[in-house]
Amino acid sequence: MKLTPRAVAALTLNAGESEKIVWDADVPGLGLRMRAGGSRNWVYQYKLGTKNRRMTLGALSAVPLVKAREIAGDLYARVRLGQDPAAVKAASKSRAAETFEPIAERFLAHKKTSLRPRYYGEIERYLLDDAKPLHGLAIAGIQRRDIAELLSSVRDRSESVANLLRATLSAFFTWAMKEGLVDTNPVAATNRTEATKRDRVLTAAELRAVWVTLRGDDYADLVRLLMLTGQRRQEFGGLRWSEIDFDKSVIVLPATRTKNKREHMLPMSDPVAAIIARRKRIVGRDLAFGFGDGGFSGWASAKAGLDERLAMPAWRLHDIRRTVATGMAEIGILPHVVEAVLNHVSGHKSGVAGIYNRATYLPEKVDALNRWASHLLAVVEGNAVAA
């Protein structure tokens, strides 16, 4: 019969019928399915080869007759061109269910065995924390604008984090393309900002605030050790008991664990030795910090907790290293000794000079670290005096 608004309104099920489809005489394949429960839905039926296929177009209450005819006419044309609309709809529905978060977890599982724990932890944080606004979006539907807006919001907080997030997202979408999950990389052509060179040096008041606000946990010990020595966080976060010699009061970091690939002998001042000595050793585990197979890895969450308790302008842990170098210079420690303490290759030990100057300056480093420890503790106790 020809379906009209009046005819559709008058349609009812006969006694004993649980379901009935009334087909439209004007548009091939368009029908209205009525069920005893009261539902009324538009359907479209077509033949593909020798099989009949049927798909639901929507409820009568939501889709008026004129719209249903428009949709059915479009589907009829597709079928005549050899397409299978029901299969396309199912595929689209499946792709819509492939949201960013579970695909990101698949990517992380793929990367976990090939990355060092520290780097894996960083990309995990970028994808699961910083990229959270993308989590509920279908991965195939994420556009360049979505990425640009996310990067802009992160850039307001940290230019360097935004750049690292951008690089991580680009790697993720490249992998997703190879997996057949997306056709393009939406990160392409988004802006990358040149991070502003940092020169943040903590004031004496800020050093004291950080020290006294730390709690009695792994993170507190590590940050205080960084404040006392100016070392790199990843090198101390992975500190091993086998690298510590309490009898000689030194820590020896092998070349395989230092950024510049040079062995680093670091004298321990009394406060440094005391912090390390009071740590509980786990039988059979050489690492002094962290749990399981890796060293300490909770840097981001611990720093966020510390910042919540501090009333300080934005700062990073690496600022401590710069602060120690500056502070040592201010109390009269010579530049080449400061560089030796920090195991930093530049100026006095770079290039040809670095090849021939292999001096460890051990006595000078002992004196420098002891003087700095005394100065820092005086700052913490509020008794510091000008150098």
Steps between C-alpha positions, in 0.01 A plus 500: 500500500603861456611629835375846590503674840127427540537137389795446732309644796211259431713184479440239773579137567223248447387284789761235575778670303826565685675673212423633153684694232303722263694578181485830316379479142698806388854433631628142444615333823359759743271361768357576843543222754244486782531279806254402770702685761416826328825573315482633143820519300590571140689220327667464164524158332704415193645197322875450467568204278262229617460633854259751641648762732307725733604801702322732744479868404357637825184532706187649347492753785847626405504464120203647304374326186659749263843448661459122498426511126808717443725257688348195330541661157869563569548139617318370190746690280797356691372145464458551125868600492593171666554628855383326819357776726447269799865391496615863470280595796637212712857597413433864588348396832801281574742782417304740719554260792880514446568794728839655578550356849484122430706544183758699698518214751566259212780727379651514849488121531680480165769744619548372854747224412717720278536810719693563817264539799570873534414578137201267504370681810529833320303399189244330723452827687469700178238267349297413809524827694585794273291366207194426717273741301540261203413182690130482414539594133489245219861472389406509131307821557771700677584806294798733486293760682449261796877453527572872459254593776649240735856619433396860553354424843810304605727772359344748740638284780832396347644552152741209537228259615284608205783424259565160658128421496486596132791268417339214694163549330667507159674169573172355625301600192776378269476160668119513476528565125718192460243301697227614260312689770528847346569630152695813591711644781305800642812624679661589166532875440407594857719764661811414693617777730865570564520456877628803683846443642463459874711691749292442815711503816325435827540763769618417850140527623385261226775249579393503863131466405569196282718332761260543792188413294634165385366195679685192625485286187717396205427823317598712799835320533567537128416870482713576805788305346462704181502819706816390677686381188350658186491165321262390224177348629508188280852416615405518867155346444680190373772504768632157594646381829795357305585855388527627859816464706432609858856425608644746247192723518452511122243408239643373171258519207621283210521646151201292392278697739617856439373738233846579367610132514784575741552339838412744774650488849287700742618553859229473764465778752380393844134596430504300173651195669244527782203509262621196307611304807160517666327350197376145539680249279296224337675165487589406145421846359790725401289808424480747788174666389174386348344157483512197272742491209555874461612793708280783617233589240235706679656837424198670342237405758733571792596840355131584449430414865791712616383796289154478655658555842739774383409861426773552240522623139530222240825305528651171387730252671770585247497854639660352813806400298534855367442638850774284650746608229414865556509466877841331497639780288355758737678346800833511316535157339695522173315428172707196399429343839128569468504330160687204647242467778212511250682274250425763240711514184537854369749783516788363704460134397350511151667441165877452494527620860271220606716238329814600684356622829386182676550636852222393735563783746400264779639707792345816354165323458510380860556856619236644265226255600574538870490880474180490296334257744585728793367802309177324396426375851559852633247626242253233608545594864479871422860567608664565162733796463630666188805333350 
